[in-house]
Amino acid sequence: MKIRLFAFDLDGTLVDRAGRISAENRRAVAMARASGAEVILVTGRSWRTTLPYYRELGLTGPAICYLGALVVEDGSGWIGYHRPLAPEAWARLRRFALEEGLSITAVAAADRAVPGFQLPPKDLLVNDVAYSTGPPDDFACWREWNPYTEIDPGLERATAPPTMAAIYGDRAVARVTAAFPDGLPASQFDLSDRVPGETVLHVWHEEVDKGRALARYCRRRGIPASAVMALGDTTVDVPMLRFAGIGVAVPDGHPAALEAADWVATPAEAVARALGAGG
């Protein structure tokens, strides 16, 4: 079947460790667009940090951010869907972090949920903000992870449920996971970004993942999964690799992504092969 939608992850797939999109990957996206297929970014990034790449690639349509917790409809940042943390989950986590003096960041794309059953007014735009109690002493690159975060020791500006919460440092993460061994209401814990010296625990709504977000978008557009190619590199990409008719993991991807993928290829190789097969 002809591919009608290409879904690209950013970091580790289109974007390298230095934060750049190679000429080869830019050509891959251009080739996908030239085929007449839709091209959508599906990323864990905020819209604020996705937008420069969106513009660089010449995109104009929707983008899926925060692993699927946010869908923007176009380059203006018009919100089509937003799923923040459940109020009870955020209230409990916020209270515990403040009582224990933990490093936590609340990242919000909007101040309310947008269920997506119908598109909201066009004046409802993304306003990415982030507030943190401050960096811990056991996390190496906090500022790189928090490029626009404001310090708010009492989280007084983060009382509404955020799109995502992040707990930083081995000690803080250990205390949160011990305090909530069964998790938080309607939430999920994600430790997939754990590397030496940079342990971060992300907390998302339980319904948030890239596969669900992509499936919901495709239903809206009338695109069957068999006409979708999704490209990613790590564990959070697995749901969309499994959803897509063709799931592609990049050659240096995480073992879980490689196992879930139908193909292992670079973006350029995958797009060329798909268009050759579909043409």
PAZAPA-4460 file (N, C-alpha, C; in steps of 0.05 Angstrom, whole numbers, plus 32768, in hexadecimal, padded with zeros to 4 digits):
% residues 279
    n_x    n_y    n_z   ca_x   ca_y   ca_z    c_x    c_y    c_z   seq   type   mol
   8011   7FE8   8000   8000   8000   8000   8011   8019   8000     1      M     A
   8009   802D   7FF2   8017   8046   7FF0   8017   8054   800C     2      K     A
   802E   805E   8014   8030   806C   802D   8023   8087   802B     3      I     A
   8010   808C   803D   8002   80A6   803D   800B   80B8   8054     4      R     A
   8019   80AD   8067   8023   80BD   807D   803E   80B3   8087     5      L     A
   8051   80C4   8089   806B   80BE   8095   806C   80CC   80B1     6      F     A
   8071   80BD   80C6   8073   80C8   80E1   8090   80C5   80EA     7      A     A
   809D   80DC   80EF   80B9   80DC   80F6   80BD   80E4   8114     8      F     A
   80CB   80D4   8122   80D6   80DD   813C   80EC   80F1   8137     9      D     A
   80F2   8102   814A   8108   8115   8147   8123   810B   8152    10      L     A
   8126   810C   816D   8140   8106   8179   8148   80E9   8175    11      D     A
   8160   80E5   8169   816A   80CB   8164   8161   80BF   814A    12      G     A
   814E   80CC   813D   8144   80C3   8123   814A   80D7   810D    13      T     A
   813E   80EF   810F   8144   8104   80FC   815A   8116   8107    14      L     A
   815B   8119   8122   816D   812D   812F   8184   811E   813C    15      V     A
   819D   8126   8138   81B4   8119   8144   81B9   8124   8160    16      D     A
   81CE   8119   816D   81D4   8120   8188   81DC   813D   818B    17      R     A
   81E4   814A   8176   81EB   8166   8176   81D3   8178   8171    18      A     A
   81BC   816C   816D   81A4   817C   8169   81A0   8184   814C    19      G     A
   81AD   8176   8139   81AB   817E   811D   819D   8169   810C    20      R     A
   8190   8173   80F7   8185   8161   80E3   8198   8160   80CC    21      I     A
   81A1   8148   80C5   81B5   8146   80AF   81A7   814C   8094    22      S     A
   81B8   8152   8080   81AE   8158   8065   819F   813F   805B    23      A     A
   81AA   8127   8061   819D   810F   8057   8181   810C   8063    24      E     A
   817E   8112   807D   8163   8110   8089   8150   8126   8080    25      N     A
   815B   813D   807A   814A   8152   806F   813F   8149   8053    26      R     A
   8151   813D   8044   8148   8133   8029   8133   811D   802C    27      R     A
   8136   810C   8041   8123   80F6   8045   8107   8102   804A    28      A     A
   8106   8116   805B   80EC   8123   8061   80E1   8131   8048    29      V     A
   80F2   813E   8039   80EA   814C   8021   80DF   8138   800D    30      A     A
   80EC   8121   800B   80E3   810C   7FF8   80C7   8101   8001    31      M     A
   80C4   80FE   801B   80AA   80F4   8025   8094   8109   801E    32      A     A
   809A   8122   8022   8086   8137   801D   8080   8139   7FFF    33      R     A
   8095   8136   7FEF   8091   8138   7FD2   8080   8122   7FC6    34      A     A
   807E   810C   7FD5   806E   80F5   7FCC   8050   80FA   7FCE    35      S     A
   8049   8110   7FDD   802D   8116   7FE1   8023   810B   7FFC    36      G     A
   8033   80FC   800A   802B   80F1   8024   802C   8107   8039    37      A     A
   801E   8103   804F   8020   8115   8066   803A   810E   8075    38      E     A
   8046   8122   8080   805D   811F   8091   8057   812B   80AC    39      V     A
   805B   811C   80C2   8055   8126   80DC   806D   811F   80EF    40      I     A
   8074   8131   8100   8088   812C   8115   8079   8121   812D    41      L     A
   8085   810C   8139   807A   8100   8151   8091   80FE   8165    42      V     A
   8090   810F   8179   80A8   8113   818A   80A0   8116   81A8    43      T     A
   80B3   8111   81B9   80B0   8116   81D5   80B5   8133   81DD    44      G     A
   80BF   8143   81CA   80C5   815F   81CF   80AC   816F   81D3    45      R     A
   80AF   8186   81DF   809A   819A   81E0   8097   81A7   81C5    46      S     A
   8081   81B5   81C0   807D   81C3   81A7   8093   81D9   81A4    47      W     A
   8099   81E5   81BA   80AD   81FB   81BA   80C8   81F1   81B0    48      R     A
   80D0   81D9   81B7   80EA   81CF   81AD   80E8   81BF   8194    49      T     A
   80CF   81B9   818C   80CB   81AB   8172   80C9   81BF   815B    50      T     A
   80BF   81D7   8160   80B9   81EB   814C   80D1   81F1   813A    51      L     A
   80E9   81F5   8144   8100   81FB   8132   8104   81E5   811D    52      P     A
   8101   81CC   8124   8104   81B6   8111   80ED   81B5   80FE    53      Y     A
   80D5   81B9   8108   80BD   81BA   80F7   80C0   81CF   80E1    54      Y     A
   80CB   81E6   80E8   80CF   81FB   80D4   80E6   81F4   80C1    55      R     A
   80FB   81E8   80CD   8112   81E1   80BC   810A   81CD   80A6    56      E     A
   80F8   81BB   80AD   80EF   81A7   809A   80D8   81B1   8087    57      L     A
   80D0   81C9   808B   80BB   81D5   807A   809F   81CA   807E    58      G     A
   809A   81C0   8097   8080   81B4   809C   806B   81C9   80A2    59      L     A
   8052   81C3   809D   803C   81D6   80A1   8024   81C9   80AF    60      T     A
   8024   81AF   80B1   800D   81A1   80BD   8010   819B   80DA    61      G     A
   8001   8187   80E4   8002   8180   8101   801D   8175   8109    62      P     A
   8021   8175   8124   8039   8168   8130   802F   815D   814B    63      A     A
   803B   8146   8151   8034   8138   816B   804C   813C   817D    64      I     A
   8047   8148   8194   805C   814E   81A8   8057   8141   81C3    65      C     A
   806B   8143   81D4   8068   8138   81F0   805F   811A   81EE    66      Y     A
   806A   810B   81DC   8064   80EE   81D9   8047   80E9   81D1    67      L     A
   8038   80FE   81CA   801C   80FA   81C3   8009   8109   81D5    68      G     A
   8013   8115   81EA   8002   8124   81FC   7FF8   813E   81F0    69      A     A
   8005   8147   81DA   7FFD   8160   81CD   7FFE   815C   81AE    70      L     A
   7FE9   8165   81A1   7FE9   8167   8184   7FE4   8184   817C    71      V     A
   7FF6   818F   816C   7FF2   81A9   8161   7FE9   81A6   8144    72      V     A
   7FD7   81B7   813C   7FCB   81B4   8122   7FDB   81C0   810B    73      E     A
   7FEA   81D4   8111   7FFA   81E2   80FC   8010   81F2   810A    74      D     A
   801F   8200   80F9   8036   820F   8103   8030   8225   8116    75      G     A
   8017   822D   8118   800F   8242   812B   800F   8238   8148    76      S     A
   800F   821D   814B   800D   8212   8166   7FF1   820E   8170    77      G     A
   7FDE   820E   815D   7FC2   820A   8164   7FBF   81ED   816F    78      W     A
   7FB3   81EB   8187   7FB1   81D2   8195   7F99   81C2   818B    79      I     A
   7F9E   81A9   8182   7F88   8197   817A   7F82   8182   818F    80      G     A
   7F96   817D   81A0   7F93   8169   81B5   7FA7   816E   81CB    81      Y     A
   7F9E   816B   81E4   7FB1   816E   81FB   7FA8   815D   8212    82      H     A
   7FB9   814B   821B   7FB3   8139   8231   7FC8   813D   8247    83      R     A
   7FC2   814E   825B   7FD4   8152   8271   7FD1   813C   8286    84      P     A
   7FE1   813D   829B   7FDF   812A   82B1   7FC3   812C   82BE    85      L     A
   7FBA   8117   82CA   7FA2   8118   82D9   7FA5   812A   82F1    86      A     A
   7F91   813A   82F9   7F94   814D   830F   7F9E   813F   8329    87      P     A
   7F92   8128   8330   7F9A   811B   8349   7FB7   8112   8348    88      E     A
   7FC0   8108   8331   7FDB   80FF   832E   7FEF   8116   8332    89      A     A
   7FE9   812D   8326   7FFB   8144   8329   7FFA   814F   8345    90      W     A
   7FE3   8150   8351   7FE1   815A   836D   7FF2   8149   8380    91      A     A
   7FF1   812F   837D   8000   811D   838E   801E   811F   8389    92      R     A
   8026   8120   8370   8042   8121   8369   804E   813C   8371    93      L     A
   8040   8151   836B   8049   816C   8373   804D   816F   8391    94      R     A
   8039   8165   83A0   803B   8167   83BD   8053   8157   83C7    95      R     A
   8056   813F   83BD   806C   812E   83C7   8087   813B   83C0    96      F     A
   808A   8145   83A8   80A4   8151   83A0   80AA   8169   83B1    97      A     A
   8097   8179   83B7   809C   8191   83C8   80A2   8189   83E5    98      L     A
   8094   8175   83EF   8099   816C   840B   80B5   8160   840D    99      E     A
   80BE   8152   83F8   80D8   8144   83F9   80EF   8155   83EE   100      E     A
   80E9   816C   83E3   80FE   817D   83D8   810B   8171   83BF   101      G     A
   80FB   8166   83AE   8106   8158   8396   8107   816B   837E   102      L     A
   8118   8165   836B   811A   8174   8352   8105   8169   833F   103      S     A
   80F2   817A   8339   80DC   8173   8327   80D6   818A   8315   104      I     A
   80D0   8184   82FC   80C8   8198   82E8   80AD   8191   82DE   105      T     A
   809B   81A5   82DD   8081   81A3   82D1   8081   81B1   82B6   106      A     A
   807B   81A3   82A1   807B   81AE   8286   805F   81AE   827B   107      V     A
   8055   81C6   8274   8039   81C8   826B   8038   81D5   824F   108      A     A
   8028   81C9   823E   8023   81D5   8223   800B   81E7   8223   109      A     A
   7FF9   81E3   8236   7FE0   81F3   8238   7FD6   81F0   8254   110      A     A
   7FC2   8201   825B   7FB8   8201   8276   7F9F   81F0   8279   111      D     A
   7F97   81E1   8264   7F80   81D0   8266   7F82   81B9   8252   112      R     A
   7F72   81A5   8257   7F71   818E   8245   7F61   8195   822C   113      A     A
   7F68   8188   8216   7F59   818B   81FD   7F54   816F   81F3   114      V     A
   7F3B   8165   81F6   7F36   8148   81F0   7F39   8140   81D3   115      P     A
   7F35   8152   81C1   7F39   814B   81A5   7F21   8140   8196   116      G     A
   7F0A   8140   81A4   7EF2   8137   8196   7EE9   814A   8180   117      F     A
   7EEF   8164   8185   7EEB   8178   8170   7F01   818D   8174   118      Q     A
   7F09   8199   815E   7F1E   81AC   8160   7F16   81C5   8170   119      L     A
   7F27   81CE   8182   7F20   81E6   8192   7F24   81FF   8182   120      P     A
   7F1D   8216   818D   7F20   8230   817F   7F3D   8234   8177   121      P     A
   7F41   8241   8161   7F5D   8245   8157   7F6E   8258   8168   122      K     A
   7F61   8264   817C   7F71   8275   818D   7F7D   8266   81A5   123      D     A
   7F77   824C   81A6   7F83   823B   81BB   7F9E   8231   81B1   124      L     A
   7FB3   823F   81B9   7FCE   8239   81AF   7FE0   822E   81C5   125      L     A
   7FF4   821F   81BC   8008   8214   81CF   8016   822B   81DD   126      V     A
   8019   8228   81F7   802A   823A   8207   803C   822A   8219   127      N     A
   8051   821F   820D   8063   820D   821C   8071   821D   8233   128      D     A
   806D   8214   824B   807B   821F   8263   8085   8208   8274   129      V     A
   8099   820D   8284   80A4   81F8   8296   80AD   8205   82AF   130      A     A
   80A6   81F8   82C6   80AE   8203   82E0   80BA   81EC   82F0   131      Y     A
   80D0   81F3   82FE   80DF   81DE   830D   80E6   81E8   8329   132      S     A
   80E8   81D4   833B   80F1   81DB   8356   810F   81E1   8356   133      T     A
   811D   81D9   8340   813A   81DF   833E   8149   81C6   8337   134      G     A
   8162   81C9   832E   8172   81B1   8326   817D   81A2   833E   135      P     A
   817F   8188   833C   818C   8178   8351   81AA   8178   834E   136      P     A
   81B8   816E   8362   81D5   816D   8361   81DF   8152   8355   137      D     A
   81CC   8141   834D   81D5   8127   8342   81CA   8123   8326   138      D     A
   81C7   8139   8317   81BE   8137   82FB   81D0   8149   82EB   139      F     A
   81DD   813E   82D7   81F4   814B   82CA   81EC   8163   82B9   140      A     A
   81D6   8161   82AA   81D1   8175   8295   81B4   8180   8297   141      C     A
   81AD   8189   82AF   8192   8192   82B4   818A   81A8   82A1   142      W     A
   819B   81BC   829C   8194   81D3   828B   818F   81CA   826F   143      R     A
   819E   81B6   8265   819A   81AD   824A   817E   819F   8247   144      E     A
   8175   8193   825D   815B   8186   825D   8145   819B   8262   145      W     A
   814C   81B2   826C   8138   81C6   8274   813F   81E1   8267   146      N     A
   813E   81E4   824D   8148   81FC   823F   8137   8215   8245   147      P     A
   811E   8212   824C   810E   822A   8251   80FF   8229   826C   148      Y     A
   8108   8217   827D   80FC   8213   8297   8102   822A   82AA   149      T     A
   80ED   8233   82B8   80F0   8248   82CD   80F1   823B   82E8   150      E     A
   8102   8245   82FA   8103   823B   8315   80EC   8246   8325   151      I     A
   80DD   8233   8332   80C6   823A   8342   80C6   8227   835A   152      D     A
   80D6   822C   836F   80DB   8219   8384   80C1   820D   8390   153      P     A
   80AC   821C   8392   8093   8212   839E   807F   8209   8389   154      G     A
   8087   8208   8370   8075   8201   835A   805A   8210   835B   155      L     A
   805C   8229   8364   8044   8239   8366   8037   8240   834C   156      E     A
   8046   823E   8336   803C   8244   831C   8035   822A   830D   157      R     A
   8036   8214   831B   8031   81FA   830E   801D   81EB   831E   158      A     A
   8006   81F7   8324   7FF2   81E9   8333   7FDF   81D9   8321   159      T     A
   7FDB   81E2   8308   7FCB   81D3   82F5   7FDB   81BB   82EB   160      A     A
   7FCD   81A5   82E4   7FDC   818E   82DB   7FEC   8194   82C2   161      P     A
   8006   818E   82C1   8016   8193   82AA   8013   817D   8295   162      P     A
   801E   8182   827E   801E   816E   8268   8030   8157   8270   163      T     A
   8046   815D   827E   8059   8149   8286   8068   8153   829E   164      M     A
   8070   8141   82B0   8081   8147   82C6   809B   8137   82C4   165      A     A
   80B1   8142   82CD   80CB   8134   82CC   80D8   8137   82E7   166      A     A
   80E2   8121   82F1   80F1   8120   830B   810E   811A   8304   167      I     A
   8120   812A   830E   813C   8128   8306   814E   811E   831D   168      Y     A
   8161   810C   8315   8175   8103   8327   816F   80E8   8334   169      G     A
   8183   80D7   8338   817F   80BD   8343   816F   80BD   835D   170      D     A
   8177   80CF   8370   816B   80CE   838A   814D   80D6   8389   171      R     A
   8147   80EB   837A   812B   80F3   8377   811A   80DE   836A   172      A     A
   8124   80D2   8354   8116   80BE   8346   8110   80A6   8358   173      V     A
   8125   809E   8367   8121   8087   8379   810C   808C   838E   174      A     A
   810A   80A5   8398   80F7   80AB   83AD   80DA   80AC   83A1   175      R     A
   80D8   80B6   8389   80BD   80B7   837D   80B3   809B   8376   176      V     A
   80C4   808A   836B   80BB   806F   8363   80B6   805E   837C   177      T     A
   80C4   8064   8392   80BF   8055   83AB   80A5   805F   83B8   178      A     A
   809F   8079   83B6   8087   8084   83C2   806E   807C   83B3   179      A     A
   8071   8077   8399   805A   8070   8388   805F   8056   8379   180      F     A
   8062   8040   8388   8069   8027   837A   8055   801D   8365   181      P     A
   803C   8026   8369   8027   801F   8355   8021   8036   8342   182      D     A
   8033   804A   8342   802F   8060   8330   801C   8074   833C   183      G     A
   8012   8086   832B   7FFF   809B   8333   7FE6   8098   8322   184      L     A
   7FCF   80A2   832C   7FB6   809E   831D   7FB8   80A7   8300   185      P     A
   7FAF   8095   82EE   7FAD   809B   82D2   7FC7   80A5   82C6   186      A     A
   7FDD   809A   82D0   7FF8   80A4   82C8   800A   808D   82C1   187      S     A
   8020   8094   82B4   8035   8080   82AE   8050   808D   82B4   188      Q     A
   8063   807C   82BF   807E   8084   82C4   8090   807B   82AD   189      F     A
   80A2   808C   82A4   80B3   8085   828D   80D0   808B   8295   190      D     A
   80E1   8076   8296   80FD   8079   829D   810F   8073   8285   191      L     A
   8103   8075   826D   8112   806D   8255   812A   807F   824E   192      S     A
   812A   8097   8259   8140   80A9   8254   8158   80A6   8267   193      D     A
   8158   8091   8277   816C   808E   828C   8187   8088   8280   194      R     A
   819B   8099   8285   81B7   8095   827E   81C8   809C   8296   195      V     A
   81E1   8093   8298   81F2   8099   82AF   81F4   80B7   82B3   196      P     A
   81EE   80C0   82CB   81F0   80DC   82D2   81D8   80ED   82CB   197      G     A
   81C5   80E0   82BD   81AD   80EF   82B3   8194   80DE   82B6   198      E     A
   818D   80D8   82CF   8174   80C9   82D4   815D   80DC   82D5   199      T     A
   8149   80D7   82C4   8131   80E8   82C4   8119   80D6   82C1   200      V     A
   8105   80DB   82D2   80EC   80CC   82D2   80D7   80DF   82C7   201      L     A
   80CC   80D7   82B0   80B6   80E7   82A4   809B   80DB   82AE   202      H     A
   8088   80EC   82B3   806D   80E3   82BB   805A   80EF   82A6   203      V     A
   804B   80DD   8299   8037   80E4   8285   801C   80DA   828C   204      W     A
   8007   80E3   827F   7FED   80D7   8282   7FEF   80BB   8276   205      H     A
   7FDF   80A9   8282   7FE1   808D   827A   7FD8   8088   825D   206      E     A
   7FC9   809A   8251   7FC0   8096   8236   7FD4   80A2   8221   207      E     A
   7FEA   80AC   822A   7FFD   80B9   8218   8011   80A6   820E   208      V     A
   8013   80A2   81F3   802A   8096   81E6   8028   809C   81C9   209      D     A
   803F   8099   81BB   8040   80A1   819F   802D   8090   818D   210      K     A
   802A   8077   8194   8019   8066   8184   7FFC   806E   8185   211      G     A
   7FF2   8074   819D   7FD6   807C   81A0   7FD2   8097   8192   212      R     A
   7FE5   80A9   8195   7FE2   80C3   8189   7FE1   80C1   816A   213      A     A
   7FF3   80B1   815F   7FF4   80AD   8142   7FDA   80A0   8138   214      L     A
   7FD1   808B   8147   7FB9   807D   813F   7FA1   8090   813F   215      A     A
   7F9F   80A1   8154   7F89   80B4   8156   7F8A   80C8   813E   216      R     A
   7FA2   80D1   8138   7FA4   80E4   8121   7F9C   80D6   8107   217      Y     A
   7FA5   80BE   8103   7F9F   80B0   80EA   7F81   80AA   80E8   218      C     A
   7F74   80A4   80FE   7F56   80A0   80FD   7F49   80BA   80F3   219      R     A
   7F52   80D0   80FE   7F46   80E9   80F7   7F4A   80EF   80D9   220      R     A
   7F61   80E7   80CE   7F67   80ED   80B2   7F5E   80D7   809F   221      R     A
   7F54   80C1   80AA   7F4B   80AB   8099   7F62   809C   808C   222      G     A
   7F79   809B   809A   7F90   808D   808F   7F93   8072   809E   223      I     A
   7F93   805C   8090   7F96   8042   809D   7FB3   803E   80A6   224      P     A
   7FB6   802E   80BB   7FD1   8029   80C6   7FE3   801E   80B0   225      A     A
   7FD8   800E   809E   7FE8   8002   8089   7FF5   8016   8076   226      S     A
   7FEA   802F   8076   7FF5   8044   8065   8007   8057   8074   227      A     A
   8011   804E   808B   8021   805F   809C   803D   8053   809F   228      V     A
   8052   8064   809C   806D   805D   80A4   8075   806E   80BB   229      M     A
   807E   8061   80D1   8088   806F   80E8   80A5   8069   80ED   230      A     A
   80B5   807D   80F3   80D2   807A   80F6   80DA   8084   8112   231      L     A
   80E9   8073   8121   80F2   807A   813B   810B   806B   8144   232      G     A
   8113   8070   815D   812D   8064   8165   812D   8059   8181   233      D     A
   8118   805E   8192   811B   8056   81AE   8100   804A   81B8   234      T     A
   8100   8044   81D2   80E9   8036   81DE   80CF   8045   81DB   235      T     A
   80D0   8060   81DE   80B7   806F   81DC   80AB   806F   81C0   236      V     A
   80BC   8067   81AC   80B2   8065   8191   80A5   804A   818A   237      D     A
   80A8   8037   819C   809E   801C   8196   8080   801C   8190   238      V     A
   806F   802A   81A0   8052   8029   819A   804B   8032   817E   239      P     A
   8059   8047   8174   8052   8050   8159   805F   803E   8143   240      M     A
   8076   8032   8149   8081   801F   8136   806F   8007   8133   241      L     A
   8062   7FFF   8149   8050   7FE8   8148   8035   7FEF   813A   242      R     A
   802D   8008   813E   8014   8011   8131   8016   8013   8113   243      F     A
   802C   801D   810A   802F   8023   80ED   8031   800A   80DC   244      A     A
   8027   800C   80C4   802A   7FF6   80B1   8047   7FEE   80AD   245      G     A
   8058   8003   80AC   8075   7FFE   80AB   8082   800E   80C2   246      I     A
   808D   8000   80D5   809C   800D   80EB   80B9   800B   80E5   247      G     A
   80C7   8021   80E6   80E4   8022   80DF   80F4   802B   80F7   248      V     A
   8108   801B   80FF   811B   8023   8113   8135   802A   8106   249      A     A
   8142   803F   810F   815C   8046   8104   8171   8032   810E   250      V     A
   8186   802E   80FF   8199   8018   8104   81A5   8018   8120   251      P     A
   81A9   8030   812C   81B5   8031   8147   819F   8035   815C   252      D     A
   8187   802C   8156   8171   802F   8169   8172   801D   8181   253      G     A
   8161   8022   8195   815F   8012   81AC   8156   7FF5   81A4   254      H     A
   815F   7FE1   81B2   8157   7FC5   81AB   8139   7FC2   81AA   255      P     A
   812A   7FCF   81BB   810D   7FCC   81BB   8101   7FD8   81A1   256      A     A
   810C   7FEE   8197   8103   7FF9   817E   810A   7FE7   8167   257      A     A
   8122   7FDC   8167   812B   7FCB   8152   811A   7FB2   8151   258      L     A
   8112   7FA8   8168   8101   7F90   8168   80E5   7F96   815E   259      E     A
   80DA   7FAD   8164   80BF   7FB4   815D   80BD   7FBC   813F   260      A     A
   80D3   7FC3   8133   80D3   7FCE   8118   80CF   7FB8   8102   261      A     A
   80C3   7FC0   80EC   80C1   7FAF   80D5   80DA   7FB2   80C4   262      D     A
   80E5   7FCA   80C3   80FE   7FCF   80B5   8112   7FDC   80C8   263      W     A
   812C   7FD9   80C2   8141   7FE8   80CF   814F   7FF7   80B9   264      V     A
   814E   8011   80BA   8159   8021   80A4   815B   803E   80AE   265      A     A
   816C   804D   80A0   816D   806A   80A4   8153   8077   8099   266      T     A
   814C   808F   80A1   8135   809C   8095   8136   809D   8077   267      P     A
   814D   80A4   806C   8150   80A6   804F   814B   808C   8041   268      A     A
   8157   8076   804C   8153   805C   8041   8136   8053   8042   269      E     A
   812A   8058   8059   810E   804F   805D   80FB   805E   804B   270      A     A
   80FE   8078   8048   80EC   8088   8037   80EF   807F   801A   271      V     A
   8108   807C   8011   810D   8074   7FF6   8101   8059   7FF0   272      A     A
   8105   8046   8002   80FA   802B   7FFF   80DB   802C   7FFE   273      R     A
   80CF   803B   8010   80B2   803C   8011   80A6   8048   7FF8   274      A     A
   80B3   805D   7FEE   80A8   806A   7FD6   80AD   8059   7FBD   275      L     A
   80C3   804A   7FBE   80C8   8038   7FA8   80B4   8021   7FA7   276      G     A
   80AD   8017   7FBF   809A   8001   7FC1   807E   800A   7FBB   277      A     A
   8078   8024   7FC3   805D   802E   7FBF   8058   803A   7FA5   278      G     A
   806D   8040   7F96   8069   804F   7F7D   8063   803C   7F66   279      G     A
***
